Structure formats: C-alpha cells, structure tokens
C-alpha cells in the first residue's frame, strides 16, 4: 500500500511539471519571454524620414529654379570733364525713343528715360538754370523784345534710375514774363549765352511751350514757356 502511494505521488509530480511547461508558467516561460523581448529590442525600427517621404511619382519632373534677373552694366561718369560729360548725357538713347535723347526737358521738368538701356553707375550732377523772360512788342522780325532776369540755378542729381528729376519743376510764368529753363553742365550760364530771340508756340499747337536751342557748350536741353497772355504784352 505504501508503494502505491509513492508511485501515485511520483506520477502526480511529473504531471504537474508537464502542465507547468504547457501553460507558459515557470522558468521555461521566463526564458522564452526574455528572448522574445531581446529580439524585439534588437530589431531596427523604421526611419521616420523614410516613412514620411512620399514615393516619387513616375514621369513627373521637378520645375527648375528661376534664373536670376540679369542686371544691366553701367557706365561710370566719375572724373569726366564738362565736355565729356555733356557728350555722354546727350548720347544717351532710350530703347523706346531712339530718335531723341533719353535725358530731356518738358514744361514740367527734366526727365531721364533710358528704359533697359545702360545707365550711369552713379547719380550725375546736372545744372538747371531758370530765367524770367519779360516780353514787350517790337518792330523787328521777331515781333517781341526779350529781357532775361536770372531766377535761380540748381544742381540736381540725374539717374541712375529712370524718372523725373527731383526739384526740376520750373517756376510758373506770370504777367508778361515767361520762363526759360536750361539743363546744362559746366560753367554757369550768363545772359550772353542765351538766345537773342525766342519763338512762341504755334497758334494751332496743343502745347503752350516750345523747345529752344541754346548755342553754348555743355547745354543739354532747354524749354521756353511764355505767359498765357503773351500776345497782349
């Protein structure tokens, strides 16, 4: 009877050991779980950048970067004497006004209009002289006698950018006095440099001013605007 009890105990012990192995408990289960955890930690994780980058679409070509805007070369006027500077300024041509100077005067001031043509590298000093022109009737062929009185002379910066030159607006005519505006470089103008006669706008002209030729070295352009009642003076 005692032998049977020992045998039964042995059988029960072996059965318990087998059941423990099958259920995942005990030392064998701990070793298997540890190996699985080690393998999981040793496996490399996918790169975030690789997973975030979308796959390239076949046949799609990326647009090229925009090309830099080319800049025009410029001409330095530093060190030029009055004669060379006048020749340079009178030789400037506009890409849309090739038949006339790019630096020109009208009744409301001095303008630079190069439009994609090589500009000066730095602002160019240009003088602007304003003269009052008193008009009285005369028996000579011109029909009027003109008397000049200096109003003021300015030195203005022209360029390198296009546009109206700051400060170039002429004073307005008044009474029987018109205004002669002369753009030039070099020595200051004196009365003997100015024309002995001036013409008036044509009666059928839509303009109330005229361009004037001033025959003196360094003169770039000139405009005469008579008073509105000039024909009654």
Residue pairs with C-beta under 8 A, 6 or more apart in sequence:
20 26
21 28
23 29
24 32
72 116
72 117
72 118
72 119
73 118
74 118
74 119
74 120
74 121
74 160
75 88
75 118
75 119
75 120
75 121
76 120
76 121
76 122
77 85
77 88
77 120
77 121
77 122
77 124
78 121
78 122
80 88
82 185
82 186
82 187
82 217
82 218
83 186
83 217
83 218
85 124
85 185
86 184
86 185
86 186
86 217
86 218
86 219
86 220
88 120
89 101
89 103
89 124
89 126
89 158
89 185
89 220
90 101
90 103
90 220
92 101
92 102
92 103
92 112
92 114
92 117
93 100
93 101
93 102
93 117
94 100
94 102
94 113
94 114
94 115
94 117
95 114
95 115
95 116
95 117
96 113
96 115
97 113
97 115
101 220
101 221
102 112
102 113
102 114
102 115
102 117
103 110
103 111
103 112
103 126
103 158
103 183
103 220
103 221
104 110
104 111
104 113
104 221
105 111
105 181
105 183
105 211
105 220
105 221
105 222
105 223
106 209
106 223
107 170
107 207
107 208
107 209
107 223
107 225
108 164
108 169
108 170
109 164
109 165
109 168
109 169
109 170
110 126
110 128
110 156
110 158
110 164
110 165
110 168
110 183
110 221
111 163
111 164
111 165
112 158
112 159
112 161
112 162
112 163
112 165
113 162
114 159
114 162
115 162
119 159
119 160
119 161
120 158
120 159
120 160
121 160
122 159
122 160
123 157
123 158
123 159
123 160
124 157
124 158
124 159
125 155
125 156
125 157
125 158
125 185
126 155
126 156
126 157
126 158
126 165
126 183
126 184
126 185
126 220
127 153
127 154
127 155
127 156
127 183
127 184
127 185
127 186
127 188
128 153
128 154
128 155
128 156
128 165
128 167
128 168
128 181
128 182
128 183
128 184
129 150
129 152
129 153
129 181
129 182
129 184
129 188
129 189
130 150
130 151
130 152
130 153
130 170
130 171
130 179
130 180
130 181
130 182
131 148
131 149
131 150
131 151
131 179
131 180
131 181
131 182
131 194
132 148
132 149
132 150
132 151
132 177
132 178
132 179
133 146
133 147
133 148
133 177
133 178
133 179
133 180
133 198
133 224
133 226
134 146
134 147
134 149
134 176
134 177
135 144
135 145
135 146
135 176
135 177
135 178
135 226
135 227
135 230
135 233
136 144
136 145
136 147
136 176
136 233
137 143
137 144
137 145
137 233
138 144
138 145
142 197
142 198
144 197
144 198
144 200
144 230
144 233
146 196
146 197
146 198
148 180
148 191
148 194
149 177
151 171
151 179
153 188
153 189
154 167
154 168
156 165
156 166
156 167
156 168
157 165
157 166
158 165
170 179
170 181
170 223
170 225
171 179
172 179
173 179
173 225
173 226
173 227
173 228
174 227
175 227
176 227
176 229
176 230
176 233
177 227
178 198
178 224
178 225
178 226
178 227
178 230
179 224
179 225
180 194
180 198
180 212
180 222
180 223
180 224
181 222
181 223
181 224
181 225
182 189
182 194
182 214
182 219
182 221
182 222
183 219
183 220
183 221
183 222
184 214
184 216
184 218
184 219
184 220
185 218
185 220
186 217
186 218
187 218
189 216
193 214
193 216
194 214
195 212
195 213
195 214
195 215
198 210
198 212
198 224
198 226
199 210
199 212
199 224
200 210
200 226
200 230
200 231
201 207
201 208
201 209
201 210
201 226
208 225
208 226
208 228
209 223
209 224
209 225
209 226
210 223
210 224
211 221
211 222
211 223
212 222
212 223
212 224
213 222
214 222
227 233
